[in-house]
Amino acid sequence: MTKTPLVSVVIPTHNRPDMLCEAVASVQAQTFTNYEIIVVCNGSSSDDLVRYAAIPDIRLIVTSCKGIGLALNIGITAAQGDWVAFLDDDDLWEPNKLETQLRVAESKHADVIFCDVVSFGKGCKTTPPLRPPARLSTREAFFLGNCGGGCSVAMVRRSALLAVGGLDETLVSPDWDLWMRLSWHFNIAWMNEVLVRYRYHQGNTSKRMSVTIWSLRIIAKAFVTVPEPLKHMRIVLLKVAFKVLFTPIYIYLNELSLGRLSHFKREILKLQ
């Protein structure tokens, strides 16, 4: 009789077979072994599908539809484990990722647990740990921004994901929205340990204005759907929206002025 997995690893992919093979290998190298791997291919080419099908010990789900939220929701629905761990097809896990997160989740009675990440690849940047400000509760902190990070760092109880309706498939980058909604109803914990390697490459960089539009959509949604006990945070959302909107504009104007705008800002701050 096949043993039911405790953890379902969900990996969405689109036309990146070489990176996917590396991602799967990092899962198969885990010290914790009671897991299943679900690879959701959305809109992949026929040649890539042949390569995906050759990867051993995975459950392959193919859909013609595109979208990261859709792919992850398909994986959540298919998952058999009590926990769901997401992994982007271009990222890698450290061998003790699942074992360590399960242990800490149990000790902290967490429904969602995040770990730290290190970047690698040409042009990579230092990735500081993401944590909620000490002055705010976890639920309040997620109104300020994404305190969790990308999907690869998270492990979530499947029951919690189903309770909040999974990921919003209308959002291009749905992780912040998901973590925010989970924080309203479930316990979240962070680990002070680097367990994910984030691959920095041309395919995962985004234009500033695109990121601004996605963020503003998430903020607008939160403003409308925020639970009654947290409606006092709406004023915070408006401030965040203002910052999100004008930061790329400031950066653009500063570049046009060859840094004179930032110099002027520093001089103004000296007078305060």
C-alpha positions in Angstrom: 0.0 0.0 0.0 1.4 3.4 -1.0 2.1 5.7 2.0 0.3 9.0 2.0 2.8 11.8 1.8 3.0 14.4 4.6 4.2 17.1 2.3 3.2 17.9 -1.3 5.8 19.8 -3.2 4.2 21.9 -6.0 6.4 23.1 -8.8 4.8 25.3 -11.6 6.9 25.4 -14.8 6.8 26.9 -18.2 9.4 26.2 -20.9 12.4 25.8 -18.5 13.2 22.1 -18.6 16.9 22.4 -17.5 16.1 24.6 -14.5 13.2 22.3 -13.6 15.4 19.3 -13.5 17.7 21.1 -11.1 14.8 22.2 -8.9 13.4 18.6 -8.8 16.8 17.2 -7.9 17.0 19.6 -5.0 13.7 18.2 -3.7 14.9 14.6 -4.2 18.0 15.3 -2.2 15.9 16.2 0.9 16.7 14.6 4.2 13.0 14.3 4.8 11.5 11.8 2.4 7.8 11.5 3.0 6.8 13.8 0.2 5.3 13.9 -3.3 6.4 16.1 -6.2 3.7 17.6 -8.3 4.9 19.4 -11.4 2.3 21.6 -13.1 3.2 22.5 -16.7 1.2 25.5 -18.0 1.5 26.3 -21.7 4.8 24.3 -22.3 6.0 23.2 -25.7 5.6 19.6 -26.9 9.4 19.1 -26.8 9.6 20.3 -23.2 6.7 18.0 -22.2 8.6 15.0 -23.5 11.5 16.0 -21.2 9.2 16.6 -18.2 7.7 13.2 -18.7 11.1 11.6 -18.4 11.8 13.0 -15.0 11.4 10.1 -12.5 9.2 10.1 -9.4 7.0 13.1 -10.1 3.3 13.6 -10.8 3.0 15.6 -14.0 -0.1 17.7 -14.6 -0.4 19.5 -17.9 -2.7 22.5 -18.6 -3.0 24.7 -21.7 -3.8 27.7 -19.5 -1.2 30.0 -18.2 -0.7 31.9 -15.0 1.3 31.2 -11.8 -1.8 31.4 -9.6 -3.7 28.9 -11.7 -0.8 26.5 -11.8 -0.3 26.6 -8.0 -4.1 26.1 -7.4 -4.1 23.1 -9.7 -1.2 21.7 -7.6 -3.0 22.4 -4.3 -6.1 20.7 -5.5 -4.1 17.6 -6.5 -2.0 17.5 -3.3 -2.4 14.6 -1.0 -0.2 15.9 1.8 -1.2 17.8 5.0 1.4 20.4 4.0 2.1 22.1 0.7 5.6 23.4 -0.1 5.9 25.6 -3.2 9.0 25.7 -5.3 9.6 27.9 -8.4 11.1 26.0 -11.2 14.2 28.2 -11.2 15.0 28.0 -7.5 16.7 25.4 -5.4 16.3 24.0 -1.9 18.9 23.2 0.7 18.8 19.4 1.6 17.3 20.0 5.1 14.6 22.5 4.0 11.5 20.3 4.5 12.9 18.6 7.7 13.8 21.9 9.3 10.5 23.7 8.4 8.4 20.8 9.7 10.2 20.7 13.0 10.0 24.5 13.5 6.3 24.6 12.4 5.5 22.0 15.0 7.4 23.7 17.8 5.8 27.1 17.0 2.3 25.7 16.2 2.5 27.5 12.8 0.2 27.0 9.9 2.5 28.9 7.6 6.3 29.0 7.9 8.9 31.0 6.0 12.6 30.7 5.7 15.4 32.9 4.5 16.9 32.9 1.0 20.3 33.5 -0.7 20.6 34.6 -4.3 22.9 33.1 -6.9 23.6 33.7 -10.6 25.0 36.5 -12.7 24.1 39.9 -11.4 22.6 38.5 -8.2 21.9 40.8 -5.3 22.0 40.3 -1.6 18.6 39.3 -0.2 18.1 40.6 3.3 15.8 38.5 5.6 12.1 39.6 5.5 10.5 40.1 8.9 7.5 42.0 10.2 8.3 45.2 12.1 8.4 44.5 15.8 5.8 47.2 16.6 3.1 45.5 14.5 1.2 42.2 14.7 1.8 39.8 11.9 -1.6 40.6 10.5 -0.9 44.3 10.5 2.6 43.9 9.1 1.4 42.3 5.8 -0.5 45.5 5.0 2.9 47.2 4.7 4.3 44.8 2.2 5.3 41.2 1.5 7.0 40.1 4.7 7.1 36.5 3.6 8.8 36.6 0.2 8.3 34.4 -2.8 6.6 31.1 -2.9 9.8 29.0 -2.7 10.4 29.9 0.9 7.0 28.9 2.2 5.4 25.8 3.5 1.6 26.0 4.3 -1.0 23.7 5.7 -3.2 22.5 2.8 -6.3 23.1 5.0 -5.3 26.7 5.4 -4.8 27.2 1.7 -8.2 25.8 1.0 -9.8 27.8 3.7 -8.7 31.1 2.1 -9.6 30.0 -1.4 -6.0 29.4 -2.7 -4.2 31.9 -4.8 -5.8 34.7 -6.7 -5.5 33.7 -10.3 -6.1 37.2 -11.6 -2.9 38.5 -10.1 0.4 38.2 -12.0 2.4 37.9 -8.8 -0.1 36.5 -6.2 2.2 35.6 -3.3 1.9 38.8 -1.2 -1.9 38.7 -1.5 -1.9 35.0 -0.4 0.3 35.6 2.6 -1.8 38.6 3.7 -5.1 36.6 3.6 -3.5 33.7 5.4 -2.2 36.1 8.1 -5.7 37.2 8.8 -6.8 33.7 10.0 -3.8 31.5 10.7 -0.5 31.4 12.6 2.6 32.4 10.7 6.2 31.9 11.8 9.7 32.8 10.4 12.9 30.8 10.6 16.4 32.4 10.9 17.9 30.0 8.5 18.7 30.1 4.8 17.0 27.1 3.1 16.3 28.4 -0.4 18.6 29.5 -3.2 17.0 32.0 -5.4 18.3 32.0 -9.0 18.8 35.5 -10.4 18.5 35.6 -14.2 17.1 37.7 -17.0 13.8 35.7 -17.0 12.8 36.7 -13.5 13.5 40.4 -13.6 10.5 42.7 -13.8 10.0 46.2 -15.0 9.4 48.7 -12.2 6.1 49.9 -13.5 4.8 46.4 -13.9 5.6 45.6 -10.3 3.9 48.9 -9.3 0.7 47.9 -11.1 0.6 44.4 -9.5 1.2 45.9 -6.1 -1.5 48.5 -6.4 -4.0 45.8 -7.5 -3.2 43.8 -4.3 -3.5 47.0 -2.2 -6.8 47.8 -3.7 -8.1 44.3 -3.1 -7.0 44.4 0.5 -8.6 47.7 1.0 -12.0 46.3 0.0 -11.8 42.8 1.6 -10.0 43.6 4.9 -11.7 42.0 7.9 -13.7 44.2 10.3 -11.1 44.0 13.1 -8.4 45.3 10.8 -10.2 48.1 9.0 -8.1 50.6 11.0 -5.2 49.5 8.7 -6.9 51.1 5.6 -5.1 54.4 6.2 -1.9 52.4 6.2 -2.8 50.9 2.9 -3.3 54.3 1.4 0.1 55.4 2.5 1.6 52.2 1.1 -0.2 52.8 -2.2 1.3 56.3 -2.4 4.8 55.0 -1.8 4.4 52.2 -4.3 3.1 54.6 -6.9 5.7 57.4 -6.5 8.9 55.3 -5.8 9.4 54.2 -9.4 8.6 57.8 -10.6 11.2 59.2 -8.2 13.8 56.6 -9.4 13.1 57.4 -13.0 13.3 61.2 -12.5 16.5 60.7 -10.4 18.1 58.8 -13.3 17.1 61.5 -15.7 18.7 64.1 -13.5 21.9 62.1 -13.1 21.4 61.7 -9.4 20.6 65.4 -8.7 17.2 64.6 -7.2 18.7 62.2 -4.6 21.4 64.8 -3.7 18.6 67.5 -3.3 16.7 65.0 -1.0 19.8 64.5 1.2 20.4 68.2 1.5 16.8 68.7 2.6 17.1 66.0 5.2 20.2 67.7 6.6 18.0 70.8 7.4 15.5 68.8 9.4 
